[in-house]
Each structure stands twice: as C-alpha cells, then as structure tokens.
Amino acid sequence: MRRRKAVKAIALGAVTPGLFFPDTKENKRDAVAGRQYTTFESPWSQWPDMPWVGPEFWGNRLQDWRIEAGRAVCVVTDRNRTLHWLTCQLSKEAVAFETSVVLEWLNTDDRSAGNRAGFLLGAKGKFDDYRSAAVFGEGFHAGADGAGRLYLGDAYGERILGPGGKIRLVLRAVIEGGAYTLRLTGESADSGKTLGELVAPGIPLDALQGTIALRSDFQPSENSRPTPSVAFERWTLSGAKVIHDTAHSFGPVCFAHYTLNRKVLKLTAQLAPVESIGGYKVALQLREGNGWRTLKESSIDPLGRTAHFRVDGWLYQRTVSYRIRVELPLKGAVAEYFYEGEIAREPLENRRVKMAVFSCNCDYGFPDSDVPRHVGKHKPNLAVFLGDQFYESTGGFRIETSPPDRACLDYLRKWYMFGWSYRDIFRNIPSVCIPDDHDVYHGNVWGEGGKKAPTDGGWGYEAQ
C-alpha cells in the first residue's frame, strides 16, 4: 500500500484485514522493469466453510459464492458470476504480470462449449472506482470452456482438457511491440504437466487495466435448486503491474450506524455472513487515553448479520471515538478486524441542527463517491435516509425471494452496496434510516387486500 493510502486508511478507521493471514508471498524482481514485486495468493485455505469469500473479495452475487474446503465455489450454474479481488488491481503501467488459479469443473453434466470459466482481466465499471468495477465491471476474458479448450478473448485453442480432474490455468502477460502478448497455459494440477497452450498477441494496453476477477459463465441450469458450476483455489497474482491496497477490503464489519436519544446510545454494526464461525466475538470498544476499553459484546443475528449494542446513561456532552472489534478463530490463529468511528457530542449550543436528508438511491451512480465528499463539507449533525435505500434492480440480477437463506443474502448484497457508498456520511454522526416501498421489493404499495402481485410480466408497473 502506498503511504498516503495507508495514512488515509488509518484516519478513516477502515476495516483492517488479514492481520494473521496476509495474502502475500516472497518478493521477486521484474526482469524487464527492474522492480521488486510481491506474489499475492488467495487466503481461502485459512477460512472455514461459510457463505462468504472473505474481506478481500466481492462476489456477484453474494449468495452465489462461498468457501468450501479451502476453495471459492460458485454454487450456481448460470451466466456471468464473477468474484473480484478488491485489494489487487492492474495499474495503467505497461509492464508484465502473471496470474494463476486451480480450476475444478463441478457441473460435469453439461460440457458444452458455451460454458466457460477462468479470468476476467482489466474490468472497468461506469465510474473510475474499484467498487464500480467490482459490481458492474466488464473486461477481457480468458480460461477454459466446457469442450476442454483454452480461450483468450474470442480466440480458442485445440481440445486438450478432459472431462474431470483439476487443472491449473497460468496466464502470463508481457509487452511486445507496444501491446500485450498473453500466453495461457493449462497444466495438470496434480503432476504439473503442460496440457496445452494458447497465445494472443496485440492486446491493447488499456484493455488490461482495472480489477481482476474469476468468472463462471454457464448456460443456466434447469434444476430447481442451485447446481454448483466450478471451484477455484490457490489464486495467485504477481508482477510490477499489480497495485495492492488493503483499504479496499470490505468486511467483516461492513459499516455501522447509531442514534443517541435521552442519554441512550443504540449502535448497530453490519457484518458479513461470518456468524457460522465458531467462537467469534464482536465487541464495542471506546478509546481511553492511548488504548481501547471493551464496553459491550454482542452476538450476530443469523439472518440480518447485525450486532446490536445499547448503552444507557451515555455522556452526550463530549465526542468519543469508538470501534467495532471482531475476532474470528480461523485455521491456526485468531484474526482481528476493526471498524472505527466517532459518537458525536450533541450540539447543545445550537438552536438549530443541520440534517443531511436522502432518499431514492438507485445504483445509477454507484458508488456515488461524490456524495459523501460534498455532504462532508456541510458538516451535518444528523443523516436521515427516508427510504428506497436500494431498488429491486440494484447490482443487477434482479431479486431472489426463496429459499430464505439465499433470499437474505440477496437482500444483504443490495444493502451492503448502500453502506459501501454512504458509510462515511454516518460513520461519525447519528443517522436515521427508515424503509419505503422498494426496500420491501414492491414499488407504490397499494395493498388490494393482500392479493399476491403478478410478477410473470416483471417486477415493474405490471406487478403494481
């Protein structure tokens, strides 16, 4: 991480990931650029099985990715499911890089050429922000298809892969003639034997700038229940082109908001789906001098993934720094994560308070980075969100309403996007948040005696 970003992460109280399990390996030197670089590796082998892939990654959709046996598994057979590496990006620099992953094809019933799995490189969203790229990014595709062929963009190689077993995909990018030449190799994950290779020259330099992701792109399964498509493990990324920034991690504390009324503080921490990790601890801590004192501990709600804290007799005449501390017993050690903010003093000297008021937050401008920046200049005393914090279409893929476990994760993904955008508005001031019609997945609620809305024509005005 660059020094400026490191200072910013500390000042804003960003979540601190990977304290015990850094996703880094040995330093190496780029033979052409003459600079040192680090190899980063996915830390999934250190995590227990759970419906989340860790703070360094963002899955589209949340409910479609989970950790199983140290692997990131796409648990559905469907179109364009991606898993973005939040803390690693491909820079603008025209230098070499390399990425690899072990891929296992889980859905062996359909080996059609239309099914593909592998890498998404240089993903970009509508806005120049890693969060926009992580949710909506499009880029260059590389990997293997259901017919056993390697592919780079629209170029395909010969059939070299069998219907079973694991393969290791290795993609190397070098500069030749003012453009990138990509070399994709398929190896046996067991023996290391090279099974096949495909080369694509003349890839424009700006095509490989942005986020990097894993991708599962299958013909939709006709089964009523989700069918796992592929599993990925030992994902590595290295080269002088790689920018690493731990401030881009998201979770396990995604954000927190609070109210203060009549000497009663109520604070809710929004967590990622980590409640299944045995022995976890979530605590509210206050700064005292140069240290921190634990004020309260809480459990995690198994559906909303929230931890609630209530403190009576709060001394509201002063500003107090707080943090949410999370302990997660992982394999071999306990990892700590923190999220920091301030409980603001009440503005007793002012006859009027200043409110920042919001509503109707669709994802057209996600992650809306200009909003917290401009709102902060007004120094509001209170943030009020009056409804439609997200819409049915937020984040793409529409909505999933059953079964309950997947429906909750689908809802949380949209809610996480809201907090990802606006958490720095209410990190240090109280906030009020109430739902409206779209927050319960139905615009313009009229009722009609509880009659079920017809959704065969869509979830828009036809259903209303």
Secondary structure, DSSP 8 states (H G I E B T S, - for coil): --HHHHHHHHHHT-----SSS--EEEEEE-TTT--EEEEEE--GGGS-SBS---TTEEEESGGGEEEETTEEEE-S--S-EEEEEEEEEE-SS---EEEEEEEEE---S---TT-EEEEEEEEE-SSSSHHHHHHH-EEEEEEEETTSEEEETTEEEEE---SSSEEEEEEEEEEETTEEEEEEEEEETTT--EEEEEEEEEE-GGGG-EEEEEEEE-----SSS----EEEEEEEEESTTEEE-GGG---SEEEEEEEEETTEEEEEEEE-S-TTSTT-EEEEEEEETTEEEEEEEE---TTT-EEEEEEES--TTS-EEEEEEEEEE-SSSEEEEEEEEEE----TT-SS--EEEE----STTTT-THHHHHHHHH--SEEEE-S-SS-TTTTSS-----SHHHHHHHHHHHHHHHHHHHHHHHSSS-EEE---TGGGT-SS---GGG-----TT-SSTTT-
